[in-house]
Amino acid sequence: MKTNTGAKKRFTLTGTGKIKRKHAYKSHILTKKSTKRKRNLTYFGVVDKADKQNIKRLLAMK
């Protein structure tokens, strides 16, 4: 099974098997967002347990 190219650009796997993702809403219209909000959007998030199986399938991990 092939890896979904959109998914491989957006998600990375950690050493413990969690899936990292970037936060949304950080690309444009940044003037109205507070500095704190923009700073917190910079950090990586972890994919929720409910979505983990679908993303692993897109990444052809089983």
mmCIF file as gemmi writes it, N, C-alpha and C atoms, coordinates in Angstrom:
data_model
loop_
_atom_site.group_PDB
_atom_site.id
_atom_site.type_symbol
_atom_site.label_atom_id
_atom_site.label_alt_id
_atom_site.label_comp_id
_atom_site.label_asym_id
_atom_site.label_entity_id
_atom_site.label_seq_id
_atom_site.pdbx_PDB_ins_code
_atom_site.Cartn_x
_atom_site.Cartn_y
_atom_site.Cartn_z
_atom_site.occupancy
_atom_site.B_iso_or_equiv
_atom_site.pdbx_formal_charge
_atom_site.auth_seq_id
_atom_site.auth_asym_id
_atom_site.pdbx_PDB_model_num
ATOM 1 N N . MET Axp A 1 ? 0.839 -1.186 0 1 0 ? 1 A 1
ATOM 2 C CA . MET Axp A 1 ? 0 0 0 1 0 ? 1 A 1
ATOM 3 C C . MET Axp A 1 ? 0.882 1.247 0 1 0 ? 1 A 1
ATOM 4 N N . LYS Axp A 2 ? 0.502 2.24 -0.795 1 0 ? 2 A 1
ATOM 5 C CA . LYS Axp A 2 ? 1.309 3.451 -0.883 1 0 ? 2 A 1
ATOM 6 C C . LYS Axp A 2 ? 1.001 4.408 0.26 1 0 ? 2 A 1
ATOM 7 N N . THR Axp A 3 ? 2.003 5.18 0.641 1 0 ? 3 A 1
ATOM 8 C CA . THR Axp A 3 ? 1.831 6.24 1.627 1 0 ? 3 A 1
ATOM 9 C C . THR Axp A 3 ? 1.103 7.412 0.98 1 0 ? 3 A 1
ATOM 10 N N . ASN Axp A 4 ? 0.157 8.01 1.694 1 0 ? 4 A 1
ATOM 11 C CA . ASN Axp A 4 ? -0.534 9.202 1.222 1 0 ? 4 A 1
ATOM 12 C C . ASN Axp A 4 ? 0.434 10.376 1.307 1 0 ? 4 A 1
ATOM 13 N N . THR Axp A 5 ? 0.725 11.016 0.169 1 0 ? 5 A 1
ATOM 14 C CA . THR Axp A 5 ? 1.76 12.045 0.148 1 0 ? 5 A 1
ATOM 15 C C . THR Axp A 5 ? 1.361 13.285 0.947 1 0 ? 5 A 1
ATOM 16 N N . GLY Axp A 6 ? 0.046 13.59 1.004 1 0 ? 6 A 1
ATOM 17 C CA . GLY Axp A 6 ? -0.397 14.719 1.824 1 0 ? 6 A 1
ATOM 18 C C . GLY Axp A 6 ? -0.18 14.46 3.298 1 0 ? 6 A 1
ATOM 19 N N . ALA Axp A 7 ? -0.396 13.215 3.711 1 0 ? 7 A 1
ATOM 20 C CA . ALA Axp A 7 ? -0.228 12.861 5.121 1 0 ? 7 A 1
ATOM 21 C C . ALA Axp A 7 ? 1.239 12.85 5.514 1 0 ? 7 A 1
ATOM 22 N N . LYS Axp A 8 ? 2.108 12.376 4.637 1 0 ? 8 A 1
ATOM 23 C CA . LYS Axp A 8 ? 3.525 12.308 5.01 1 0 ? 8 A 1
ATOM 24 C C . LYS Axp A 8 ? 4.15 13.697 5.148 1 0 ? 8 A 1
ATOM 25 N N . LYS Axp A 9 ? 3.554 14.701 4.495 1 0 ? 9 A 1
ATOM 26 C CA . LYS Axp A 9 ? 4.029 16.071 4.65 1 0 ? 9 A 1
ATOM 27 C C . LYS Axp A 9 ? 3.541 16.706 5.949 1 0 ? 9 A 1
ATOM 28 N N . ARG Axp A 10 ? 2.436 16.203 6.499 1 0 ? 10 A 1
ATOM 29 C CA . ARG Axp A 10 ? 1.797 16.856 7.633 1 0 ? 10 A 1
ATOM 30 C C . ARG Axp A 10 ? 2.042 16.19 8.98 1 0 ? 10 A 1
ATOM 31 N N . PHE Axp A 11 ? 2.391 14.917 8.995 1 0 ? 11 A 1
ATOM 32 C CA . PHE Axp A 11 ? 2.52 14.181 10.252 1 0 ? 11 A 1
ATOM 33 C C . PHE Axp A 11 ? 3.893 13.54 10.368 1 0 ? 11 A 1
ATOM 34 N N . THR Axp A 12 ? 4.406 13.513 11.599 1 0 ? 12 A 1
ATOM 35 C CA . THR Axp A 12 ? 5.658 12.803 11.871 1 0 ? 12 A 1
ATOM 36 C C . THR Axp A 12 ? 5.453 11.916 13.081 1 0 ? 12 A 1
ATOM 37 N N . LEU Axp A 13 ? 6.192 10.842 13.135 1 0 ? 13 A 1
ATOM 38 C CA . LEU Axp A 13 ? 6.069 9.862 14.206 1 0 ? 13 A 1
ATOM 39 C C . LEU Axp A 13 ? 7.131 10.127 15.264 1 0 ? 13 A 1
ATOM 40 N N . THR Axp A 14 ? 6.752 10.039 16.534 1 0 ? 14 A 1
ATOM 41 C CA . THR Axp A 14 ? 7.714 10.178 17.619 1 0 ? 14 A 1
ATOM 42 C C . THR Axp A 14 ? 8.306 8.806 17.941 1 0 ? 14 A 1
ATOM 43 N N . GLY Axp A 15 ? 9.302 8.794 18.786 1 0 ? 15 A 1
ATOM 44 C CA . GLY Axp A 15 ? 9.949 7.543 19.165 1 0 ? 15 A 1
ATOM 45 C C . GLY Axp A 15 ? 9.039 6.618 19.942 1 0 ? 15 A 1
ATOM 46 N N . THR Axp A 16 ? 8.056 7.176 20.651 1 0 ? 16 A 1
ATOM 47 C CA . THR Axp A 16 ? 7.146 6.357 21.451 1 0 ? 16 A 1
ATOM 48 C C . THR Axp A 16 ? 5.906 5.928 20.675 1 0 ? 16 A 1
ATOM 49 N N . GLY Axp A 17 ? 5.819 6.307 19.389 1 0 ? 17 A 1
ATOM 50 C CA . GLY Axp A 17 ? 4.689 5.874 18.562 1 0 ? 17 A 1
ATOM 51 C C . GLY Axp A 17 ? 3.56 6.868 18.454 1 0 ? 17 A 1
ATOM 52 N N . LYS Axp A 18 ? 3.704 8.039 19.07 1 0 ? 18 A 1
ATOM 53 C CA . LYS Axp A 18 ? 2.682 9.076 18.925 1 0 ? 18 A 1
ATOM 54 C C . LYS Axp A 18 ? 2.886 9.778 17.588 1 0 ? 18 A 1
ATOM 55 N N . ILE Axp A 19 ? 1.831 10.457 17.13 1 0 ? 19 A 1
ATOM 56 C CA . ILE Axp A 19 ? 1.898 11.169 15.855 1 0 ? 19 A 1
ATOM 57 C C . ILE Axp A 19 ? 1.826 12.659 16.127 1 0 ? 19 A 1
ATOM 58 N N . LYS Axp A 20 ? 2.856 13.38 15.667 1 0 ? 20 A 1
ATOM 59 C CA . LYS Axp A 20 ? 2.912 14.823 15.856 1 0 ? 20 A 1
ATOM 60 C C . LYS Axp A 20 ? 2.25 15.519 14.68 1 0 ? 20 A 1
ATOM 61 N N . ARG Axp A 21 ? 1.674 16.705 14.961 1 0 ? 21 A 1
ATOM 62 C CA . ARG Axp A 21 ? 1.041 17.51 13.925 1 0 ? 21 A 1
ATOM 63 C C . ARG Axp A 21 ? 1.279 18.976 14.225 1 0 ? 21 A 1
ATOM 64 N N . LYS Axp A 22 ? 1.15 19.808 13.202 1 0 ? 22 A 1
ATOM 65 C CA . LYS Axp A 22 ? 1.237 21.251 13.381 1 0 ? 22 A 1
ATOM 66 C C . LYS Axp A 22 ? -0.147 21.797 13.673 1 0 ? 22 A 1
ATOM 67 N N . HIS Axp A 23 ? -0.203 22.931 14.371 1 0 ? 23 A 1
ATOM 68 C CA . HIS Axp A 23 ? -1.476 23.584 14.627 1 0 ? 23 A 1
ATOM 69 C C . HIS Axp A 23 ? -1.936 24.363 13.397 1 0 ? 23 A 1
ATOM 70 N N . ALA Axp A 24 ? -3.234 24.49 13.258 1 0 ? 24 A 1
ATOM 71 C CA . ALA Axp A 24 ? -3.815 25.27 12.167 1 0 ? 24 A 1
ATOM 72 C C . ALA Axp A 24 ? -3.886 26.752 12.57 1 0 ? 24 A 1
ATOM 73 N N . TYR Axp A 25 ? -4.289 27.585 11.641 1 0 ? 25 A 1
ATOM 74 C CA . TYR Axp A 25 ? -4.524 29.029 11.867 1 0 ? 25 A 1
ATOM 75 C C . TYR Axp A 25 ? -3.245 29.803 12.168 1 0 ? 25 A 1
ATOM 76 N N . LYS Axp A 26 ? -2.121 29.408 11.593 1 0 ? 26 A 1
ATOM 77 C CA . LYS Axp A 26 ? -0.86 30.108 11.833 1 0 ? 26 A 1
ATOM 78 C C . LYS Axp A 26 ? -0.276 30.647 10.522 1 0 ? 26 A 1
ATOM 79 N N . SER Axp A 27 ? -1.048 30.622 9.42 1 0 ? 27 A 1
ATOM 80 C CA . SER Axp A 27 ? -0.453 30.957 8.129 1 0 ? 27 A 1
ATOM 81 C C . SER Axp A 27 ? -0.727 32.391 7.672 1 0 ? 27 A 1
ATOM 82 N N . HIS Axp A 28 ? -1.892 32.938 7.951 1 0 ? 28 A 1
ATOM 83 C CA . HIS Axp A 28 ? -2.186 34.307 7.495 1 0 ? 28 A 1
ATOM 84 C C . HIS Axp A 28 ? -3.23 34.929 8.416 1 0 ? 28 A 1
ATOM 85 N N . ILE Axp A 29 ? -3.504 36.217 8.188 1 0 ? 29 A 1
ATOM 86 C CA . ILE Axp A 29 ? -4.373 37.036 9.049 1 0 ? 29 A 1
ATOM 87 C C . ILE Axp A 29 ? -3.879 36.956 10.5 1 0 ? 29 A 1
ATOM 88 N N . LEU Axp A 30 ? -2.602 37.272 10.682 1 0 ? 30 A 1
ATOM 89 C CA . LEU Axp A 30 ? -1.998 37.146 12 1 0 ? 30 A 1
ATOM 90 C C . LEU Axp A 30 ? -2.075 38.434 12.812 1 0 ? 30 A 1
ATOM 91 N N . THR Axp A 31 ? -2.495 39.528 12.188 1 0 ? 31 A 1
ATOM 92 C CA . THR Axp A 31 ? -2.486 40.807 12.894 1 0 ? 31 A 1
ATOM 93 C C . THR Axp A 31 ? -3.527 40.864 14.001 1 0 ? 31 A 1
ATOM 94 N N . LYS Axp A 32 ? -4.665 40.214 13.809 1 0 ? 32 A 1
ATOM 95 C CA . LYS Axp A 32 ? -5.713 40.27 14.825 1 0 ? 32 A 1
ATOM 96 C C . LYS Axp A 32 ? -5.533 39.23 15.928 1 0 ? 32 A 1
ATOM 97 N N . LYS Axp A 33 ? -4.586 38.326 15.775 1 0 ? 33 A 1
ATOM 98 C CA . LYS Axp A 33 ? -4.352 37.292 16.785 1 0 ? 33 A 1
ATOM 99 C C . LYS Axp A 33 ? -3.319 37.791 17.793 1 0 ? 33 A 1
ATOM 100 N N . SER Axp A 34 ? -3.531 37.437 19.033 1 0 ? 34 A 1
ATOM 101 C CA . SER Axp A 34 ? -2.63 37.905 20.078 1 0 ? 34 A 1
ATOM 102 C C . SER Axp A 34 ? -1.28 37.184 19.979 1 0 ? 34 A 1
ATOM 103 N N . THR Axp A 35 ? -0.266 37.807 20.566 1 0 ? 35 A 1
ATOM 104 C CA . THR Axp A 35 ? 1.071 37.228 20.55 1 0 ? 35 A 1
ATOM 105 C C . THR Axp A 35 ? 1.091 35.881 21.26 1 0 ? 35 A 1
ATOM 106 N N . LYS Axp A 36 ? 0.373 35.778 22.355 1 0 ? 36 A 1
ATOM 107 C CA . LYS Axp A 36 ? 0.31 34.518 23.105 1 0 ? 36 A 1
ATOM 108 C C . LYS Axp A 36 ? -0.317 33.407 22.267 1 0 ? 36 A 1
ATOM 109 N N . ARG Axp A 37 ? -1.388 33.771 21.566 1 0 ? 37 A 1
ATOM 110 C CA . ARG Axp A 37 ? -2.08 32.78 20.728 1 0 ? 37 A 1
ATOM 111 C C . ARG Axp A 37 ? -1.181 32.292 19.592 1 0 ? 37 A 1
ATOM 112 N N . LYS Axp A 38 ? -0.468 33.227 18.948 1 0 ? 38 A 1
ATOM 113 C CA . LYS Axp A 38 ? 0.424 32.861 17.854 1 0 ? 38 A 1
ATOM 114 C C . LYS Axp A 38 ? 1.589 32.014 18.356 1 0 ? 38 A 1
ATOM 115 N N . ARG Axp A 39 ? 2.097 32.358 19.526 1 0 ? 39 A 1
ATOM 116 C CA . ARG Axp A 39 ? 3.214 31.598 20.108 1 0 ? 39 A 1
ATOM 117 C C . ARG Axp A 39 ? 2.788 30.162 20.418 1 0 ? 39 A 1
ATOM 118 N N . ASN Axp A 40 ? 1.59 29.999 20.977 1 0 ? 40 A 1
ATOM 119 C CA . ASN Axp A 40 ? 1.121 28.661 21.315 1 0 ? 40 A 1
ATOM 120 C C . ASN Axp A 40 ? 0.793 27.834 20.071 1 0 ? 40 A 1
ATOM 121 N N . LEU Axp A 41 ? 0.467 28.469 18.96 1 0 ? 41 A 1
ATOM 122 C CA . LEU Axp A 41 ? 0.224 27.748 17.715 1 0 ? 41 A 1
ATOM 123 C C . LEU Axp A 41 ? 1.522 27.266 17.067 1 0 ? 41 A 1
ATOM 124 N N . THR Axp A 42 ? 2.658 27.817 17.506 1 0 ? 42 A 1
ATOM 125 C CA . THR Axp A 42 ? 3.946 27.432 16.937 1 0 ? 42 A 1
ATOM 126 C C . THR Axp A 42 ? 4.322 26.005 17.305 1 0 ? 42 A 1
ATOM 127 N N . TYR Axp A 43 ? 3.977 25.585 18.52 1 0 ? 43 A 1
ATOM 128 C CA . TYR Axp A 43 ? 4.411 24.287 19.007 1 0 ? 43 A 1
ATOM 129 C C . TYR Axp A 43 ? 3.645 23.152 18.347 1 0 ? 43 A 1
ATOM 130 N N . PHE Axp A 44 ? 4.249 21.976 18.364 1 0 ? 44 A 1
ATOM 131 C CA . PHE Axp A 44 ? 3.608 20.791 17.809 1 0 ? 44 A 1
ATOM 132 C C . PHE Axp A 44 ? 2.522 20.291 18.744 1 0 ? 44 A 1
ATOM 133 N N . GLY Axp A 45 ? 1.503 19.681 18.177 1 0 ? 45 A 1
ATOM 134 C CA . GLY Axp A 45 ? 0.464 19.017 18.944 1 0 ? 45 A 1
ATOM 135 C C . GLY Axp A 45 ? 0.546 17.523 18.688 1 0 ? 45 A 1
ATOM 136 N N . VAL Axp A 46 ? -0.216 16.761 19.438 1 0 ? 46 A 1
ATOM 137 C CA . VAL Axp A 46 ? -0.263 15.311 19.261 1 0 ? 46 A 1
ATOM 138 C C . VAL Axp A 46 ? -1.644 14.947 18.729 1 0 ? 46 A 1
ATOM 139 N N . VAL Axp A 47 ? -1.676 14.042 17.782 1 0 ? 47 A 1
ATOM 140 C CA . VAL Axp A 47 ? -2.941 13.613 17.178 1 0 ? 47 A 1
ATOM 141 C C . VAL Axp A 47 ? -3.774 12.877 18.217 1 0 ? 47 A 1
ATOM 142 N N . ASP Axp A 48 ? -5.069 13.123 18.212 1 0 ? 48 A 1
ATOM 143 C CA . ASP Axp A 48 ? -5.979 12.505 19.161 1 0 ? 48 A 1
ATOM 144 C C . ASP Axp A 48 ? -6.107 11.007 18.9 1 0 ? 48 A 1
ATOM 145 N N . LYS Axp A 49 ? -6.436 10.282 19.959 1 0 ? 49 A 1
ATOM 146 C CA . LYS Axp A 49 ? -6.56 8.826 19.883 1 0 ? 49 A 1
ATOM 147 C C . LYS Axp A 49 ? -7.596 8.396 18.844 1 0 ? 49 A 1
ATOM 148 N N . ALA Axp A 50 ? -8.671 9.185 18.692 1 0 ? 50 A 1
ATOM 149 C CA . ALA Axp A 50 ? -9.737 8.839 17.747 1 0 ? 50 A 1
ATOM 150 C C . ALA Axp A 50 ? -9.265 8.901 16.298 1 0 ? 50 A 1
ATOM 151 N N . ASP Axp A 51 ? -8.293 9.754 15.996 1 0 ? 51 A 1
ATOM 152 C CA . ASP Axp A 51 ? -7.812 9.925 14.62 1 0 ? 51 A 1
ATOM 153 C C . ASP Axp A 51 ? -6.559 9.115 14.318 1 0 ? 51 A 1
ATOM 154 N N . LYS Axp A 52 ? -5.958 8.56 15.337 1 0 ? 52 A 1
ATOM 155 C CA . LYS Axp A 52 ? -4.648 7.919 15.193 1 0 ? 52 A 1
ATOM 156 C C . LYS Axp A 52 ? -4.67 6.758 14.196 1 0 ? 52 A 1
ATOM 157 N N . GLN Axp A 53 ? -5.691 5.918 14.25 1 0 ? 53 A 1
ATOM 158 C CA . GLN Axp A 53 ? -5.747 4.741 13.38 1 0 ? 53 A 1
ATOM 159 C C . GLN Axp A 53 ? -5.87 5.136 11.91 1 0 ? 53 A 1
ATOM 160 N N . ASN Axp A 54 ? -6.692 6.151 11.618 1 0 ? 54 A 1
ATOM 161 C CA . ASN Axp A 54 ? -6.843 6.599 10.231 1 0 ? 54 A 1
ATOM 162 C C . ASN Axp A 54 ? -5.553 7.179 9.68 1 0 ? 54 A 1
ATOM 163 N N . ILE Axp A 55 ? -4.832 7.931 10.488 1 0 ? 55 A 1
ATOM 164 C CA . ILE Axp A 55 ? -3.587 8.538 10.03 1 0 ? 55 A 1
ATOM 165 C C . ILE Axp A 55 ? -2.518 7.476 9.835 1 0 ? 55 A 1
ATOM 166 N N . LYS Axp A 56 ? -2.48 6.483 10.71 1 0 ? 56 A 1
ATOM 167 C CA . LYS Axp A 56 ? -1.526 5.389 10.522 1 0 ? 56 A 1
ATOM 168 C C . LYS Axp A 56 ? -1.805 4.647 9.221 1 0 ? 56 A 1
ATOM 169 N N . ARG Axp A 57 ? -3.082 4.531 8.861 1 0 ? 57 A 1
ATOM 170 C CA . ARG Axp A 57 ? -3.432 3.878 7.595 1 0 ? 57 A 1
ATOM 171 C C . ARG Axp A 57 ? -2.954 4.727 6.419 1 0 ? 57 A 1
ATOM 172 N N . LEU Axp A 58 ? -3.106 6.053 6.516 1 0 ? 58 A 1
ATOM 173 C CA . LEU Axp A 58 ? -2.634 6.937 5.453 1 0 ? 58 A 1
ATOM 174 C C . LEU Axp A 58 ? -1.118 6.882 5.305 1 0 ? 58 A 1
ATOM 175 N N . LEU Axp A 59 ? -0.429 6.687 6.431 1 0 ? 59 A 1
ATOM 176 C CA . LEU Axp A 59 ? 1.031 6.6 6.411 1 0 ? 59 A 1
ATOM 177 C C . LEU Axp A 59 ? 1.512 5.19 6.089 1 0 ? 59 A 1
ATOM 178 N N . ALA Axp A 60 ? 0.602 4.291 5.774 1 0 ? 60 A 1
ATOM 179 C CA . ALA Axp A 60 ? 0.905 2.901 5.396 1 0 ? 60 A 1
ATOM 180 C C . ALA Axp A 60 ? 1.724 2.209 6.473 1 0 ? 60 A 1
ATOM 181 N N . MET Axp A 61 ? 1.273 2.341 7.716 1 0 ? 61 A 1
ATOM 182 C CA . MET Axp A 61 ? 1.989 1.746 8.827 1 0 ? 61 A 1
ATOM 183 C C . MET Axp A 61 ? 1.346 0.446 9.294 1 0 ? 61 A 1
ATOM 184 N N . LYS Axp A 62 ? 0.402 -0.073 8.568 1 0 ? 62 A 1
ATOM 185 C CA . LYS Axp A 62 ? -0.276 -1.344 8.861 1 0 ? 62 A 1
ATOM 186 C C . LYS Axp A 62 ? -1.709 -1.247 8.441 1 0 ? 62 A 1
